[in-house]
Amino acid sequence: EFVVLLANSKALVASTIMTRFQTYVDEYNNHSGKEYELALSYGAVEYQPEQHASLKDLLSDADALMYKQKQAI
């Protein structure tokens, strides 16, 4: 697991990064010759200054979204 923190970015930038990660994982799976495939799950949240959320809160929210995505797979 790892965290990517994007400062002063737009949702489009985050979406582009997630798409690239997925593309790289898909390319690996297509060419690895392994019996298993790698999977990618992520949770993305946007900091809203007016909500005064802490970094801990943001990470917790992103983690919950990631696990929700994993369950959907």
Secondary structure, 3 states (H helix, E strand, C coil): CCCCCCCCCCHHHHHHHHHHHHHHHHHHHHHCCCCCCCCCCCCCCCCCHHHCCCHHHHHHHHHHHHHHHHHHC
